[in-house]
Structures are given as C-alpha cells and as structure tokens.
Amino acid sequence: MNKRHIYIPILLSFLLLALGVISIVMINKQWTGEPIELKNTLANQVTENKNSKDLKSIIHEAQKNVVQIETSKKESTKIGSGFLYNGKGDIITNAHVVKDADSITVKMANAQTYTAAVIGVGESIDVALIRVPQLANQSPAILDDSYNVEIGDDIIAVGSPLGFQNSVTLGIISGTNRTFSIDGYDYDDVYQISANITNGNSGGPLINRQTGKVIAINSAGTDEGGIGFSIPIGSVLNKVNEWAEEADGMDLVFSESSLNKNTEPEQFKKDSQYIIDYYFDSLAIRDYINAYALLGSELQTKTDYQSFRENYIHVVETEINNIQSEFIEESALVNITLQANTVVRKSDQTTKNETWNYSFFIGYENDQLKIIKMNKSINGE
C-alpha cells in the first residue's frame, strides 16, 4: 500500500482537530467578552408586583386625608365626609352636606378637630369646597382626573357611614354613564359602584384599588342598599380649583360653635378608644410619625421620635386583647388598659412572643384629643 495514501487521512484528521480547537477557543473568548442578553420574564414580574400597592397601606394613607364633617343648622345636625385635596387646607365634599349650615366641624383621622368655612358650593352639581387653614401644607390625597373607567375595576370607598369614622368598604365599578337628579342636584355620567353609600358616606373619596388615587366623590345611594353613585373627580376639578383660587383673597367666615371638648363620659370613652385604635393601626403599618403625633407634649418631651421608633421597629405583629376603659371625672381623662400579644424579631432574625401591658390616659391638650400619659410593661419584667 502506498505510504502517501496513508498519511493523507492522518493529516486531514489533525487539520480538522486543529480547526475545531481554534473554533472553540474563539467562541469561548466571544462569550466571556460580551454579555449575553436574555429576556428575564421573572424579573419583569417582580418589578410589576413591586409597583402594586398593599391594600392595608392604601387604606391607611387614604384615611389620613379623609375627614368626618359635622354640620349644624338650627336644632338639627348632619354627618358627612370629605377629603383634603390641596396644600391650602381645602376639603372636597358634597354640597348637600354643607349647604346652608350654621356651623361646620371637621374631625381628622387622628381625632384632631377644627372649624371650617365654606369657600364654594354647587347649585346644580353636588360638590362643595370647605377650608381649614390649620391643615395648610399637610399632604393631600392624590387625585386621578384622567382615570379610564372600566366595569369591574376594584374600588375602595372611605367615609363615616352612620357616624362611624373612617369606615372602609370594598367593591367594584358596576356601571358607568349614570344620569339622574336628586333634591335639585344633577348627576351626569356618574359611576355606579357596588359599595353602599349611606348617611355619613357622602363626600368621601372613591379610591382606585390598584393605584391608591382618588377617582371620584361618593355622593348618593339607594334605599335598597348595595348600590352607590360617585361623581368622577375629573368632571368637577376645574370648578373646585376655581373656588380654591378665589378663596385666597376672601375673608373667611368661621362659626362660633366650636370645638367643644366632649367630656360626656360614654362619648369621651368612644373617642378615646378611637385614638388608641388609630395609634396601633399606625404602628402596624409602620407609620411611626403618625403614631408619635398622637402623643401629648409631655410624652414627646420625655421621649424623642427616634427613641419612640426604636421601641417598635422590631415588632412584627400585634394582637390587642382585654381592652377596658374608665372615665376619671376628677382629672377629665379616660384610662384605657389593654394587653398586646406581640411578636418581636430578635437580632439573630428569629422571633419571640411577648405580652405587653399598656395603660393609656387620654385627654384634651390645646383643644385636641391626645395620649397624655402612657405606661407599658412586658410580662416578666
């Protein structure tokens, strides 16, 4: 056999092997030198979820801007709702809540109370604007005046139905473009919602569940219940803005009715219980600033905000039990005692269960309800 014929296949094999090695080296250099672009759908999904707001957070933030409105006319009183909409202390509500009222009192979520003046009221549209100068520069609700409504959208209605302040009702947009008239007010192209609107709800905000923004004003309901109607905020915002600008040069008229300190024992106890509920709601959502603001001046002098925050920052969960309240006539204070079953995260990231015993003393300071004194002990200490 010819030896040259034997060498040719061998040379070809070496040549192919060398080309393969060179190709692998070159591909490897290209891979290590350039980033590989991949569409990471998991990362996109996480980003989307991060932008979605927690329901509890939406409700808590909304409640800070929602007010209970109490109006009086001669011998009668009326309860309604409203929400802070700008940095001037202006509150949007319904015209039928405040029209012709002799006095208007506004109660905030933290139980602070103020008198208000009407700066604009609709004749045919059921919308009004009132001003509380003390609320200027407070963060207002965020409005969505270009909301594209779709039937089935999740909504949150916040108000004070039957006087129960800051009550929340969940529902959906169940209809659009509803038009009718009630008591001389024309409702044009309003939203129909599955959340019931009753006495005290009128004037409160309708909130988009996904964004936490105000999309409408809860305004009317039906005797049968289960249906409410809300005026889209975009349809009245120009008029409201006009009223707010005109009021800057006005001499506002406030009633004399004032912020009577309610020391009637049962009502005082209810108001004090509300303060404590709101205190723990704020802590649960880690809104320590809001909780700290409920403390009276003496407590704030003894404990600065940073120290206050450190007392609660490691709390994971709290369950309140054994609540008892007592009106102390001689000191005009309400004493509320309770037990808080608390889950605390330790430095090693494990958790432990503790029982915290509280004794709160609630009273008035500068005409506002505050936590005047507070004692806390932990079982075993």
N, C-alpha and C positions, 0 to 999 in steps of 0.2 A: 504494500500500500504506500502511496506517495506521502512522505512526511509533511510536505507543504499543505496537503489537504487536511491533515490532522491539526496543524497549527491554526488554520483559518477560523474554525469554530471556536477554538480556545480564545483567540484574540477578540472575536466578536462578543464572547461572553464577558470578558474583562471590560471591554468597552461599554457594554450595556450596564454592567455593575457600577462602573465609574460614573456614568451619566445619572444613574439612579441615586447614588450618594450625593452627587453635586446638587441634584434637584431637591433632595430632602433638606440639605443644608440651607439652600436659598429660600425655600418655603418657610423653614423654621425662623430664619432671620426676619422675613417679612412679617410673620405673626408676632414675633417679640417686639418688633419695631413700631407696629401700628396697632391702635386699639381696635377691638372687634365690636362693631355696632350691632346690638341685639335689642329688639323691642321687648321690654320687660313689662308685660301686662300686669303683673303682680304689684310692681312699684307704682304704676299708674292708679291702680285700685286703692292702694293705701293713701295716696295723695288725695284722692276724691273723698275718702272717708274722713280724712283729717279736716276737710273743709266743712263737713256736715256737723251741725251744732247739736250738742246734747240737749234733750228735752228739758231736763231739770235746770240746766244753765239758762236756756231761753226764757223759761218761766220766771226764774229768779231775777234776771236782768230786766225783764218786762215789768215785773211788779214794782221795781224801784221807781219807775216813771209813771205808774198808774196811781190815780188818786181817787179817794171817795169824796163825793161832793154832797154836802147837805145844805139845802136851801130852806128858807122860811118865808112865809107870806101870811101876814095876819096870824091866825091861830094854827095854820097847817104847816107841815114840814114835808120835804121831799128828798129822797136819796137818789143819787145818780153816780156816774163815774166820769173820768176824763183821763187824759194823758199829756204829759209835758212834751211840747213839740219843738221848742227852740231855746236859745240861751237867754231869753229875756224874762223867763218865768211865766210864759204863756201856756195855757192848757186848753186843748181842744175838747169839746163836749157837745152834747145835743142842745139845740135851742130850747126844746121843751123842758129841759132840766133846770135852766137858769132864768128863763124869760119872766120878767116882772117880779123877780124875787126881791124881798126886802133886805135879805142878808144871805151871803154865801160863805160857807166854811169848807175848807179843803183839808182833808187828812191824808198825809203821806203814808207810804208803806211802813215807815219806821215810827208811825204814830205821831209825828210832829204835825201840828195843826196851825192853819193860817186863815185869815180872811182874804177874800178875793174880790176883784172888781170886774164887771162885765166890760169888755172893750169892743165886742162885736157880736151881733146876734142876727140870725137869718129870719126873714119874714116868711118866705115860702120854702126855703131849704132848712132842714132840721139840723143846723150846725151853729155853734156859738164858740166864742173865744173869751176866756177869762184870764186875768193876770194876777200873779202873786209875786211881787218884787223880791221877796226873800228867796225865791227859787231861781233868781237870775244866776247864770253861769253854772247851773247844775246840768249834768249831761242829759240831754233829752232822748226821747225814743227816736229810733232810726226809721224814717218813712220810705216806702217804696211806691212812688206815684206813677210808675210806669209798669206796674205789675200786669202780666199777661195771664188773666184768669182762665182756669180750666176746671170743668166739673170733676170733682173727685180730689182736688187739692186738699191736703191736710191743713187745718187751721186751729188756732188757739184763741179763745175768747176770754178776756180778763176783765173783771169788774167787781161790783159789790151787790150781787143779787140779794134782795131782801135784807140789805144791810150787812151781809157777811163780806167783810172787806177782803179784796184781793183773791176772790174765788176764781178758779180756772176751769174752763170747760173745753174739751177737745171735740173736734168734729171735722166735717168736710164742707167744701163748697158744693151745695146740692142744686144750685140753679143760678142763672145769670139773666141780666136784662129784665129784671122785675120792675114794674112801674105801677104805682098806686098813690093814693092820698090818704092821710090820717090827720085829723084835727087841724086842717088847714095847711099842713106841710105836704109838699110834693116830693115823692121819692121816685127818681128817674134812674133807670138802668142800675139798680142796686143788686148786690149779691144776696142770694138766698143761702143760708147755712143750716147745718143740722144741729148746731148748738142753740139751745133755747135762750131767748132774750126776755128777761123779766124785770120787774121793778128793781132798780139799782144797777142793772147792767148797762142801761142807756148811757151812751157817751164813751164807753170803754173801747179799747183798741181790739181790732181783729188782726191777728198776727199770722204770718206765713210760717208754718211749722218748719220748713227747710232753712229759711234764712233768718228768722227771728225779727223780721222787719214788719212794721205796721202797714197793712194794705187797705184797711177800711175802718169805719166807725160803727160800732154796734148800736142800732137805733130803734128797732121795733121787733115785736114778737107777735105771736098769735095766742088767743085764749086757750086753744087746744094744747099748746106747748109743742116742743120738739122741732120747731122751725123759728128761725130768726132772720132778720134782714139787716144788712150792713151797707153803709154808704161808702163807695170807693174813695179813698183819700185823694186820688188824682183829680176827681171831679170837683173838689171844693178847696184844694190847696191854694189856688190863686186868690180866692176870696179871703181865706184865712191870712195869707201873707199880707194882703192889703190892710186888713184890720190891725195886724201887728205893727205895721209901719205907721199907720195913722195914730195909734195909741202913744207913740213915743213923744208926741207933743201935747198930750191930753192931761188934764188934771183928773186923776182917777178918784172915783168915789168908793170908799170902803164903808161897810156897815159898822155900826157900833156894837153889834151883837157879839160879841166877841168870844173869844176862846175861853169860854167858861171852863174852869177846871172841874171836871165831873167827879165829885167825891161821893156821889151816891154809891153806897157800898157794892152792890151787885154789878153795876156797870163799870165801876172802877176796877173790880176784880177781873171782869172780862177784858177790859182794855189792857190791864197788866199782863194777863195771860197771853194776849196777842203779842205784846212786846217780847215775852220770853220765847214764844214760838218762832217769831221772826229772828230772834237772836240765834237760836240753834239752826234755823234754816240757812242763815248766812254762813255759819261755821261749816255746815255740811257741804256747801258749795265752795268753800274756801275763800269766801268774801270777808276776809278778816277786817278790812277797813270799815265795811258796813256794820259789822258786829261791834267793833270798837266804838263807833259813833253813837251807839245806844247807851254807852256808859255815861254817867254823870261826871261833872267836872272834878269832883273829889277823887273818884276812882281813876280818872285819866291822869290826875296829878300823881297818884301813888304808883301807877303802872303805865309806862310809856308804851307806844304802839308795838315796838319791836319785841319787848318782853311779853306783851299780850299775845302776839303772834306765835312766839316760841312755845307758849303753853298749849297751843292747839295744832301746830303744824304736823305733829306726828300722829294725830288722831285719824284713824282710818274710817271708823264708823261709830255712830252713837245712837242708842235706843233709849228714849225717855220713858220713865215709869214713875208710879206713885206720886203724881202731882197733887199738891194740896195748896190752897190759898186762904189767906186770912186778912181781913181789913183791920188795920190797927188805928183806931179812931184818934188816940191821943197824939200820934205822930203823923197822921194823914198819909200813911204808907200802906201798901199791900205787900205782905210777906208771902212769897211763893217758894215752897220747898219741893224738891224732886230728886229722883235717883236716875243717873245716867249710866247705863251699861255701855262701856266704852272699849273699843278695840284700838290698841296703840301699837304702832310699829316701832320696834327697838332698833338700836344702832346696827345690829347684825342682820337687819331686814326681816327678822322673824316678828311675829305679833304675839301680843298677850292681852288678856281680858282683864279689865279693871272696872270697879264700881266707883263712880264719882258722885258724891252727895253735895247738892247745891242748896243754898239759901239766898234768895234774891229779895231785895227790898225795892219796890217800885214806887216812884213818886214824881211830883212835878218840880221841874227846875226851869226857871225863865219861861213859865207857861207851857213847857213841853214835857211829855212823859219820858222819864229816863230811869235807868237802873242806878239807883242811888248808892246801894251797898250790895256786895256780893261776897259770900263765903263759900269756899269749896274745899272739900276734904276727900281723900281717897281711902277706901276701906283698908284697914291695916296700918295706916299712918298715925 
